[in-house]
Amino acid sequence: MDYITTKEAAIKWGISDRRVLQYCNDNRIDRAVKMSNVWLIPKDAKKPADGRFKNGDVWFWRYYGSYTRTKGV
């Protein structure tokens, strides 16, 4: 099985290296292994869903810059 590093996964998924490390530490990436001080992620691993947002709220936050929807928007 081929593996990639957290930095390579971050580029592939379009997120920060720190966020990938958080996913690894929370065991949200299937078959990711920690060897010494480095996380190895399978090349075919899927990006975990972002748990900070509910479905459809990501576009709202990016457009309006707020987590909460306001009345009249």
Secondary structure, 3 states (H helix, E strand, C coil): CCEECHHHHHHHHCCCHHHHHHHHHCCCCCCCEEECCEEEEECCCCCCCCCCCCCCHHHHHHHHCCCCCCCCC
